[in-house]
Every structure is written in C-alpha cells, then in structure tokens.
Amino acid sequence: MDTTLTPEPAWHVALRPLVTARGWSAVTHNLLGLALGTAYFTWLVTGLATGLGLAITLLGIPILTLVFATVRPLLAFERAMANSMLGADIPASSLAPGGQGVWGRLKAYWQDGATWRGIGYLLLRFPIGLFTFVVVLTSFTTAVALVGAPIAVAFDPIELGFTTIDEWYAALPLIPVGLALLVASGWISEGLGAMSRSLARWGAR
C-alpha cells in the first residue's frame, strides 16, 4: 500500500484563505468586530459610568452588579463565535460565578476574576474590532477595485496620484496587481484572525 503523501500544491496553499470556509469565516469575524466591539463598549462604558456616578446612592450598586452579570453571557457568545469562526477551541464556562444564597451570588460578581478579565476583553474588542474591520475591508475592496479597473474606467477615469487612467486597455496591468493584493488580503485576514483567536483564548475563557 502506497502511503506516500502528495505535497499540497503551492498555488493551493497561497489561495487557502480564499477557497476554504475557514478563511471566509475569519473574514466575517474580522468584519463583525467593529459592530460587536461598538456594542460592547457602549454598554459597558454607559453602565459602568452610570453605576459609578450613582455609587454614593443605593442605586449605583445594583446597576454595577447588573453590568457585571451580563459579562459572562457576553463572553459565552464571544467564545462560541471564536470557536466556530476561528477554531479557538475554548472550553465552556458557567454563565454566572458560584456563590451561596442570593447575597453570596451577587457578591461573587464583584469578586469574580473571569468577570473583571472579561470586562477588559470586551472593552478591547472595540479598538481591535475597528482595526480589523478597516484593514480587511480596505484591502479586499482595493483588490476588487483593481481587478475591475478595466470596467470601472469606462464610467470614470482612475486617479492613481502619479497618473490618470482613462482607457480600458491602460487599466489591464492593474488586474494582476489586484489579484496579488486579493491573495495578500486573504492572508492578512488570517493573521488578524489568529490575533483575535489568541485574544479570545485569554479573555473569553
């Protein structure tokens, strides 16, 4: 029986992020980062600021406790998304810290290390999500624009800074540049996905 392994063609390795579901899952995760990060940041900053502002009254404590209580469910969502889209393989965790009785459970939210770490992780999702969204969207849209330049130039001249292209045949050299950038964009997305996977393994566990 021949057990010789056929090496994967170099072209297939280069195109892997663009021809596999895992590659496009990473793209999706990178693009979702902005919306999710904004939602987390808005909720946490608003809730924490309100709770701290009312800390001198009895209202501040329950508001802060409510914010803390939402962290673990949000982390569960982040964990599920990282596992399914990035292959993070983060083990499941309970949706609430342990504690004896009602007061014990409420007190546990204030003493739970996973909750405090989760707050830091969820807040980081905003700047990191903004970064991944801008980089991935810019790289892919630029690549597609270059590939489609011979068609686009029929509707509007293309300004490259150092020259203006106003004929379709003059835009043909932009196609291979766009294809190369498209491949590079896939790997850029993979790298950003690996960064997000490492971050999720730290903060969403």
LUMSEKOL-999576 format. One record per residue: residue number from 1; x negated, y, z of N, C-alpha, C in turn. Coordinates in pm, whole numbers, plus 50000, padded with zeros to 5 digits. Example, Ala and Ser with C-alpha at 12.3 -4.5 7.8 and 13.67 -1.06 7.14 Angstrom:
BEGIN
1 / 48681 / 49431 / 50780 / 48770 / 49550 / 50780 / 48680 / 49670 / 50780 .
2 / 48715 / 49775 / 50708 / 48633 / 49894 / 50714 / 48710 / 50003 / 50787 .
REM end
This chain:
BEGIN
1 / 49915 / 49880 / 50000 / 50000 / 50000 / 50000 / 49912 / 50125 / 50000 .
2 / 49935 / 50212 / 49906 / 49855 / 50334 / 49894 / 49904 / 50440 / 49993 .
3 / 49818 / 50474 / 50089 / 49855 / 50572 / 50192 / 49787 / 50706 / 50168 .
4 / 49730 / 50724 / 50049 / 49664 / 50849 / 50019 / 49764 / 50964 / 50017 .
5 / 49731 / 51069 / 50089 / 49819 / 51185 / 50094 / 49785 / 51280 / 49980 .
6 / 49887 / 51317 / 49903 / 49867 / 51412 / 49795 / 49864 / 51553 / 49852 .
7 / 49755 / 51626 / 49831 / 49749 / 51762 / 49886 / 49856 / 51850 / 49826 .
8 / 49909 / 51940 / 49908 / 50012 / 52032 / 49862 / 49951 / 52131 / 49765 .
9 / 50013 / 52151 / 49649 / 49958 / 52246 / 49552 / 49941 / 52385 / 49612 .
10 / 49835 / 52453 / 49571 / 49806 / 52585 / 49626 / 49920 / 52682 / 49599 .
11 / 49980 / 52671 / 49480 / 50088 / 52763 / 49447 / 50208 / 52744 / 49538 .
12 / 50232 / 52619 / 49578 / 50344 / 52592 / 49668 / 50317 / 52646 / 49807 .
13 / 50192 / 52636 / 49850 / 50154 / 52692 / 49980 / 50173 / 52843 / 49979 .
14 / 50131 / 52906 / 49869 / 50142 / 53052 / 49859 / 50288 / 53097 / 49860 .
15 / 50376 / 53017 / 49798 / 50516 / 53055 / 49786 / 50603 / 53003 / 49901 .
16 / 50544 / 52932 / 49995 / 50622 / 52867 / 50100 / 50719 / 52961 / 50171 .
17 / 50679 / 53082 / 50212 / 50776 / 53169 / 50280 / 50894 / 53211 / 50193 .
18 / 50877 / 53202 / 50059 / 50983 / 53245 / 49968 / 51070 / 53130 / 49919 .
19 / 51026 / 53006 / 49939 / 51100 / 52892 / 49883 / 51150 / 52796 / 49992 .
20 / 51137 / 52834 / 50117 / 51185 / 52749 / 50226 / 51287 / 52826 / 50310 .
21 / 51379 / 52750 / 50368 / 51479 / 52811 / 50455 / 51414 / 52877 / 50576 .
22 / 51306 / 52815 / 50625 / 51236 / 52871 / 50741 / 51179 / 53010 / 50711 .
23 / 51128 / 53028 / 50589 / 51074 / 53158 / 50552 / 51180 / 53266 / 50551 .
24 / 51298 / 53234 / 50496 / 51405 / 53333 / 50490 / 51471 / 53352 / 50625 .
25 / 51463 / 53251 / 50711 / 51511 / 53269 / 50848 / 51426 / 53371 / 50921 .
26 / 51295 / 53366 / 50896 / 51205 / 53465 / 50957 / 51237 / 53605 / 50905 .
27 / 51264 / 53616 / 50774 / 51302 / 53746 / 50717 / 51428 / 53798 / 50786 .
28 / 51527 / 53711 / 50801 / 51652 / 53751 / 50865 / 51629 / 53796 / 51008 .
29 / 51548 / 53723 / 51082 / 51518 / 53759 / 51220 / 51449 / 53895 / 51227 .
30 / 51357 / 53918 / 51136 / 51286 / 54046 / 51134 / 51380 / 54162 / 51105 .
31 / 51474 / 54140 / 51015 / 51568 / 54247 / 50978 / 51672 / 54271 / 51088 .
32 / 51710 / 54167 / 51160 / 51808 / 54182 / 51267 / 51749 / 54252 / 51389 .
33 / 51617 / 54258 / 51395 / 51552 / 54314 / 51512 / 51594 / 54456 / 51544 .
34 / 51614 / 54538 / 51442 / 51650 / 54678 / 51465 / 51788 / 54690 / 51529 .
35 / 51888 / 54622 / 51472 / 52024 / 54632 / 51526 / 52032 / 54575 / 51667 .
36 / 51973 / 54458 / 51688 / 51978 / 54397 / 51820 / 51898 / 54477 / 51921 .
37 / 51778 / 54520 / 51881 / 51695 / 54598 / 51972 / 51762 / 54728 / 52013 .
38 / 51829 / 54792 / 51918 / 51901 / 54916 / 51949 / 52015 / 54889 / 52047 .
39 / 52087 / 54780 / 52026 / 52198 / 54746 / 52116 / 52147 / 54716 / 52257 .
40 / 52041 / 54637 / 52268 / 51985 / 54605 / 52399 / 51935 / 54732 / 52469 .
41 / 51861 / 54813 / 52397 / 51803 / 54934 / 52453 / 51912 / 55028 / 52503 .
42 / 52015 / 55046 / 52421 / 52124 / 55136 / 52458 / 52195 / 55088 / 52583 .
43 / 52226 / 54958 / 52586 / 52297 / 54903 / 52701 / 52213 / 54912 / 52828 .
44 / 52088 / 54870 / 52823 / 52006 / 54868 / 52942 / 51973 / 55008 / 52993 .
45 / 51933 / 55097 / 52902 / 51897 / 55233 / 52945 / 52019 / 55305 / 53000 .
46 / 52133 / 55290 / 52933 / 52255 / 55355 / 52983 / 52296 / 55299 / 53118 .
47 / 52297 / 55166 / 53129 / 52338 / 55103 / 53254 / 52243 / 55132 / 53368 .
48 / 52113 / 55120 / 53343 / 52016 / 55145 / 53449 / 52015 / 55291 / 53491 .
49 / 52023 / 55381 / 53393 / 52024 / 55524 / 53426 / 52148 / 55561 / 53506 .
50 / 52262 / 55504 / 53467 / 52386 / 55533 / 53541 / 52379 / 55477 / 53683 .
51 / 52331 / 55352 / 53692 / 52322 / 55290 / 53824 / 52224 / 55361 / 53916 .
52 / 52109 / 55398 / 53863 / 52010 / 55470 / 53944 / 52061 / 55609 / 53982 .
53 / 52133 / 55673 / 53889 / 52186 / 55806 / 53918 / 52289 / 55804 / 54028 .
54 / 52359 / 55690 / 54042 / 52461 / 55676 / 54145 / 52412 / 55593 / 54263 .
55 / 52281 / 55573 / 54270 / 52224 / 55487 / 54374 / 52251 / 55541 / 54514 .
56 / 52268 / 55671 / 54527 / 52291 / 55729 / 54659 / 52435 / 55705 / 54704 .
57 / 52517 / 55658 / 54613 / 52656 / 55625 / 54649 / 52671 / 55473 / 54642 .
58 / 52785 / 55424 / 54681 / 52811 / 55281 / 54676 / 52833 / 55230 / 54535 .
59 / 52856 / 55321 / 54439 / 52884 / 55278 / 54302 / 52759 / 55231 / 54228 .
60 / 52643 / 55285 / 54265 / 52521 / 55253 / 54192 / 52482 / 55107 / 54201 .
61 / 52497 / 55047 / 54319 / 52454 / 54908 / 54341 / 52532 / 54810 / 54255 .
62 / 52666 / 54815 / 54252 / 52739 / 54720 / 54165 / 52712 / 54742 / 54017 .
63 / 52690 / 54867 / 53978 / 52659 / 54892 / 53836 / 52527 / 54829 / 53799 .
64 / 52425 / 54848 / 53883 / 52294 / 54787 / 53856 / 52304 / 54635 / 53859 .
65 / 52380 / 54582 / 53952 / 52397 / 54436 / 53960 / 52464 / 54383 / 53835 .
66 / 52564 / 54457 / 53783 / 52630 / 54417 / 53659 / 52531 / 54414 / 53543 .
67 / 52447 / 54516 / 53535 / 52346 / 54518 / 53429 / 52253 / 54398 / 53442 .
68 / 52206 / 54370 / 53564 / 52118 / 54256 / 53586 / 52188 / 54126 / 53547 .
69 / 52319 / 54118 / 53574 / 52393 / 53994 / 53545 / 52405 / 53966 / 53397 .
70 / 52391 / 54069 / 53314 / 52402 / 54048 / 53169 / 52270 / 54006 / 53105 .
71 / 52161 / 54016 / 53180 / 52030 / 53992 / 53120 / 52013 / 53846 / 53080 .
72 / 52042 / 53755 / 53170 / 52023 / 53613 / 53137 / 52110 / 53566 / 53020 .
73 / 52239 / 53605 / 53011 / 52316 / 53569 / 52891 / 52257 / 53627 / 52763 .
74 / 52206 / 53750 / 52768 / 52141 / 53809 / 52650 / 52015 / 53732 / 52615 .
75 / 51941 / 53689 / 52716 / 51821 / 53609 / 52691 / 51858 / 53474 / 52630 .
76 / 51971 / 53418 / 52673 / 52016 / 53290 / 52615 / 52044 / 53306 / 52467 .
77 / 52106 / 53420 / 52430 / 52130 / 53447 / 52289 / 51999 / 53464 / 52213 .
78 / 51906 / 53539 / 52270 / 51775 / 53558 / 52207 / 51701 / 53426 / 52194 .
79 / 51711 / 53344 / 52296 / 51644 / 53214 / 52295 / 51700 / 53126 / 52185 .
80 / 51833 / 53122 / 52172 / 51896 / 53040 / 52067 / 51856 / 53090 / 51929 .
81 / 51851 / 53223 / 51912 / 51815 / 53278 / 51782 / 51669 / 53249 / 51749 .
82 / 51580 / 53264 / 51848 / 51438 / 53237 / 51824 / 51416 / 53090 / 51795 .
83 / 51489 / 53002 / 51862 / 51474 / 52859 / 51838 / 51522 / 52819 / 51699 .
84 / 51635 / 52874 / 51656 / 51692 / 52834 / 51528 / 51623 / 52902 / 51410 .
85 / 51580 / 53027 / 51425 / 51523 / 53102 / 51314 / 51371 / 53097 / 51308 .
86 / 51308 / 53084 / 51425 / 51161 / 53091 / 51429 / 51097 / 52962 / 51479 .
87 / 51178 / 52863 / 51516 / 51122 / 52739 / 51567 / 51045 / 52757 / 51696 .
88 / 51098 / 52840 / 51787 / 51025 / 52872 / 51909 / 51025 / 52757 / 52010 .
89 / 51126 / 52671 / 52005 / 51135 / 52557 / 52097 / 51128 / 52601 / 52243 .
90 / 51205 / 52702 / 52278 / 51209 / 52749 / 52416 / 51316 / 52669 / 52490 .
91 / 51282 / 52606 / 52603 / 51382 / 52526 / 52675 / 51494 / 52612 / 52731 .
92 / 51609 / 52550 / 52749 / 51726 / 52621 / 52801 / 51704 / 52660 / 52946 .
93 / 51776 / 52763 / 52988 / 51769 / 52811 / 53126 / 51910 / 52848 / 53169 .
94 / 51933 / 52852 / 53300 / 52066 / 52883 / 53352 / 52103 / 53027 / 53322 .
95 / 52233 / 53052 / 53319 / 52282 / 53186 / 53287 / 52284 / 53278 / 53409 .
96 / 52254 / 53224 / 53526 / 52252 / 53306 / 53648 / 52152 / 53245 / 53745 .
97 / 52084 / 53328 / 53824 / 51992 / 53275 / 53924 / 52068 / 53208 / 54037 .
98 / 52003 / 53117 / 54105 / 52069 / 53045 / 54214 / 52083 / 53132 / 54338 .
99 / 52176 / 53094 / 54423 / 52200 / 53167 / 54547 / 52315 / 53105 / 54622 .
100 / 52312 / 53116 / 54756 / 52417 / 53058 / 54839 / 52525 / 53163 / 54866 .
101 / 52647 / 53132 / 54828 / 52757 / 53222 / 54853 / 52758 / 53340 / 54758 .
102 / 52862 / 53421 / 54769 / 52877 / 53536 / 54681 / 52764 / 53635 / 54701 .
103 / 52737 / 53671 / 54826 / 52633 / 53770 / 54852 / 52496 / 53716 / 54815 .
104 / 52476 / 53588 / 54836 / 52348 / 53528 / 54800 / 52324 / 53531 / 54651 .
105 / 52430 / 53505 / 54573 / 52417 / 53509 / 54428 / 52394 / 53651 / 54377 .
106 / 52464 / 53748 / 54438 / 52443 / 53887 / 54398 / 52302 / 53934 / 54433 .
107 / 52254 / 53895 / 54549 / 52119 / 53932 / 54592 / 52014 / 53869 / 54501 .
108 / 52045 / 53748 / 54450 / 51949 / 53676 / 54366 / 51917 / 53751 / 54238 .
109 / 52015 / 53826 / 54186 / 51989 / 53904 / 54064 / 51878 / 54006 / 54085 .
110 / 51870 / 54061 / 54205 / 51769 / 54163 / 54235 / 51631 / 54101 / 54257 .
111 / 51629 / 53974 / 54293 / 51502 / 53908 / 54327 / 51454 / 53812 / 54218 .
112 / 51531 / 53801 / 54111 / 51502 / 53702 / 54007 / 51392 / 53751 / 53912 .
113 / 51281 / 53681 / 53910 / 51170 / 53720 / 53823 / 51206 / 53713 / 53676 .
114 / 51287 / 53612 / 53636 / 51325 / 53597 / 53496 / 51409 / 53717 / 53451 .
115 / 51491 / 53770 / 53541 / 51574 / 53886 / 53506 / 51488 / 54009 / 53482 .
116 / 51392 / 54034 / 53571 / 51305 / 54150 / 53555 / 51217 / 54137 / 53431 .
117 / 51166 / 54017 / 53408 / 51088 / 53994 / 53286 / 51176 / 54010 / 53163 .
118 / 51301 / 53961 / 53173 / 51394 / 53973 / 53062 / 51428 / 54116 / 53028 .
119 / 51439 / 54201 / 53130 / 51465 / 54343 / 53104 / 51351 / 54402 / 53022 .
120 / 51227 / 54370 / 53061 / 51113 / 54419 / 52984 / 51114 / 54368 / 52842 .
121 / 51148 / 54239 / 52826 / 51152 / 54180 / 52691 / 51260 / 54245 / 52605 .
122 / 51379 / 54262 / 52661 / 51489 / 54320 / 52584 / 51462 / 54465 / 52546 .
123 / 51395 / 54540 / 52634 / 51358 / 54677 / 52600 / 51252 / 54680 / 52490 .
124 / 51160 / 54584 / 52493 / 51056 / 54577 / 52389 / 51115 / 54541 / 52252 .
125 / 51231 / 54476 / 52253 / 51291 / 54437 / 52126 / 51325 / 54557 / 52039 .
126 / 51344 / 54676 / 52101 / 51376 / 54793 / 52021 / 51257 / 54842 / 51938 .
127 / 51141 / 54876 / 51999 / 51030 / 54921 / 51914 / 50978 / 54813 / 51822 .
128 / 50975 / 54690 / 51870 / 50925 / 54581 / 51785 / 51025 / 54553 / 51672 .
129 / 51154 / 54555 / 51704 / 51255 / 54535 / 51602 / 51254 / 54644 / 51497 .
130 / 51231 / 54768 / 51541 / 51219 / 54879 / 51446 / 51100 / 54857 / 51353 .
131 / 50988 / 54813 / 51411 / 50867 / 54790 / 51333 / 50887 / 54678 / 51231 .
132 / 50941 / 54563 / 51275 / 50960 / 54451 / 51183 / 51060 / 54485 / 51073 .
133 / 51166 / 54557 / 51109 / 51267 / 54595 / 51010 / 51206 / 54684 / 50902 .
134 / 51134 / 54788 / 50943 / 51077 / 54882 / 50846 / 50974 / 54814 / 50758 .
135 / 50886 / 54735 / 50817 / 50779 / 54671 / 50739 / 50836 / 54572 / 50638 .
136 / 50926 / 54484 / 50683 / 50981 / 54381 / 50594 / 51068 / 54444 / 50486 .
137 / 51154 / 54536 / 50525 / 51242 / 54599 / 50426 / 51161 / 54676 / 50323 .
138 / 51061 / 54751 / 50368 / 50980 / 54831 / 50276 / 50902 / 54743 / 50180 .
139 / 50840 / 54637 / 50232 / 50757 / 54552 / 50147 / 50840 / 54478 / 50042 .
140 / 50955 / 54424 / 50083 / 51037 / 54349 / 49988 / 51103 / 54441 / 49885 .
141 / 51155 / 54556 / 49929 / 51219 / 54646 / 49833 / 51119 / 54705 / 49736 .
142 / 50998 / 54732 / 49783 / 50894 / 54782 / 49693 / 50857 / 54677 / 49589 .
143 / 50844 / 54553 / 49635 / 50811 / 54444 / 49543 / 50919 / 54427 / 49437 .
144 / 51046 / 54427 / 49478 / 51156 / 54411 / 49384 / 51162 / 54529 / 49287 .
145 / 51136 / 54649 / 49339 / 51137 / 54768 / 49253 / 51029 / 54761 / 49146 .
146 / 50912 / 54710 / 49182 / 50803 / 54698 / 49085 / 50835 / 54593 / 48979 .
147 / 50891 / 54480 / 49022 / 50927 / 54375 / 48926 / 51034 / 54425 / 48829 .
148 / 51127 / 54504 / 48880 / 51235 / 54554 / 48795 / 51205 / 54688 / 48730 .
149 / 51079 / 54733 / 48737 / 51044 / 54865 / 48684 / 51076 / 54880 / 48536 .
150 / 51050 / 54781 / 48450 / 51083 / 54799 / 48307 / 51231 / 54826 / 48281 .
151 / 51317 / 54775 / 48369 / 51460 / 54801 / 48354 / 51495 / 54936 / 48416 .
152 / 51439 / 54964 / 48534 / 51471 / 55088 / 48604 / 51427 / 55212 / 48527 .
153 / 51317 / 55198 / 48452 / 51264 / 55315 / 48383 / 51358 / 55362 / 48271 .
154 / 51447 / 55276 / 48228 / 51543 / 55316 / 48126 / 51644 / 55417 / 48179 .
155 / 51660 / 55419 / 48312 / 51756 / 55510 / 48373 / 51688 / 55633 / 48434 .
156 / 51564 / 55616 / 48478 / 51496 / 55729 / 48542 / 51346 / 55705 / 48537 .
157 / 51266 / 55804 / 48498 / 51120 / 55786 / 48495 / 51067 / 55749 / 48634 .
158 / 50960 / 55674 / 48636 / 50900 / 55629 / 48762 / 50779 / 55716 / 48792 .
159 / 50782 / 55780 / 48908 / 50670 / 55863 / 48953 / 50578 / 55780 / 49040 .
160 / 50452 / 55767 / 48998 / 50354 / 55692 / 49075 / 50256 / 55783 / 49148 .
161 / 50277 / 55912 / 49142 / 50186 / 56005 / 49207 / 50079 / 56054 / 49114 .
162 / 50005 / 55960 / 49053 / 49898 / 55997 / 48961 / 49944 / 55997 / 48816 .
163 / 50061 / 55938 / 48791 / 50114 / 55935 / 48655 / 50264 / 55912 / 48658 .
164 / 50329 / 55938 / 48546 / 50473 / 55915 / 48532 / 50496 / 55815 / 48421 .
165 / 50575 / 55711 / 48451 / 50607 / 55609 / 48352 / 50749 / 55633 / 48303 .
166 / 50761 / 55654 / 48172 / 50895 / 55680 / 48117 / 50930 / 55589 / 48000 .
167 / 50847 / 55486 / 47976 / 50876 / 55387 / 47871 / 50870 / 55248 / 47933 .
168 / 50959 / 55161 / 47887 / 50967 / 55029 / 47946 / 50839 / 54949 / 47931 .
169 / 50773 / 54960 / 47816 / 50651 / 54883 / 47795 / 50536 / 54931 / 47882 .
170 / 50539 / 55059 / 47919 / 50436 / 55111 / 48008 / 50454 / 55059 / 48151 .
171 / 50575 / 55013 / 48182 / 50603 / 54960 / 48317 / 50574 / 54812 / 48329 .
172 / 50544 / 54745 / 48218 / 50519 / 54600 / 48224 / 50406 / 54561 / 48317 .
173 / 50294 / 54638 / 48323 / 50187 / 54600 / 48416 / 50229 / 54602 / 48564 .
174 / 50340 / 54667 / 48593 / 50386 / 54672 / 48732 / 50449 / 54539 / 48776 .
175 / 50490 / 54456 / 48679 / 50555 / 54330 / 48714 / 50462 / 54238 / 48792 .
176 / 50339 / 54208 / 48744 / 50252 / 54121 / 48823 / 50216 / 54181 / 48959 .
177 / 50205 / 54313 / 48964 / 50179 / 54377 / 49094 / 50295 / 54353 / 49189 .
178 / 50417 / 54366 / 49136 / 50535 / 54341 / 49218 / 50545 / 54196 / 49263 .
179 / 50512 / 54102 / 49174 / 50517 / 53961 / 49210 / 50414 / 53929 / 49318 .
180 / 50294 / 53986 / 49306 / 50192 / 53966 / 49408 / 50237 / 54023 / 49543 .
181 / 50300 / 54141 / 49538 / 50350 / 54202 / 49661 / 50464 / 54121 / 49720 .
182 / 50544 / 54058 / 49634 / 50655 / 53975 / 49682 / 50601 / 53856 / 49761 .
183 / 50497 / 53793 / 49707 / 50435 / 53681 / 49779 / 50374 / 53730 / 49911 .
184 / 50305 / 53844 / 49904 / 50246 / 53900 / 50025 / 50353 / 53935 / 50127 .
185 / 50468 / 53983 / 50080 / 50576 / 54019 / 50171 / 50626 / 53898 / 50249 .
186 / 50632 / 53783 / 50181 / 50673 / 53662 / 50250 / 50579 / 53627 / 50364 .
187 / 50450 / 53641 / 50340 / 50352 / 53610 / 50444 / 50349 / 53716 / 50553 .
188 / 50374 / 53841 / 50515 / 50386 / 53946 / 50617 / 50502 / 53914 / 50710 .
189 / 50614 / 53872 / 50652 / 50730 / 53835 / 50733 / 50697 / 53716 / 50823 .
190 / 50622 / 53619 / 50770 / 50582 / 53505 / 50851 / 50498 / 53549 / 50970 .
191 / 50405 / 53641 / 50946 / 50321 / 53690 / 51055 / 50402 / 53763 / 51161 .
192 / 50494 / 53846 / 51118 / 50580 / 53918 / 51212 / 50670 / 53820 / 51288 .
193 / 50714 / 53715 / 51217 / 50795 / 53613 / 51283 / 50717 / 53540 / 51391 .
194 / 50588 / 53513 / 51363 / 50503 / 53449 / 51463 / 50484 / 53538 / 51585 .
195 / 50472 / 53668 / 51562 / 50460 / 53764 / 51672 / 50587 / 53762 / 51757 .
196 / 50704 / 53765 / 51691 / 50831 / 53763 / 51763 / 50850 / 53631 / 51836 .
197 / 50803 / 53521 / 51777 / 50814 / 53390 / 51842 / 50733 / 53388 / 51972 .
198 / 50612 / 53440 / 51968 / 50528 / 53445 / 52088 / 50592 / 53534 / 52195 .
199 / 50648 / 53647 / 52151 / 50712 / 53737 / 52245 / 50834 / 53670 / 52310 .
200 / 50912 / 53598 / 52230 / 51030 / 53530 / 52284 / 50991 / 53419 / 52381 .
201 / 50883 / 53349 / 52353 / 50837 / 53244 / 52443 / 50796 / 53301 / 52578 .
202 / 50752 / 53427 / 52578 / 50717 / 53491 / 52705 / 50841 / 53546 / 52775 .
203 / 50923 / 53621 / 52703 / 51030 / 53696 / 52768 / 51164 / 53628 / 52775 .
204 / 51194 / 53534 / 52683 / 51328 / 53476 / 52677 / 51334 / 53338 / 52743 .
205 / 51231 / 53300 / 52812 / 51231 / 53167 / 52876 / 51302 / 53169 / 53011 .
REM end
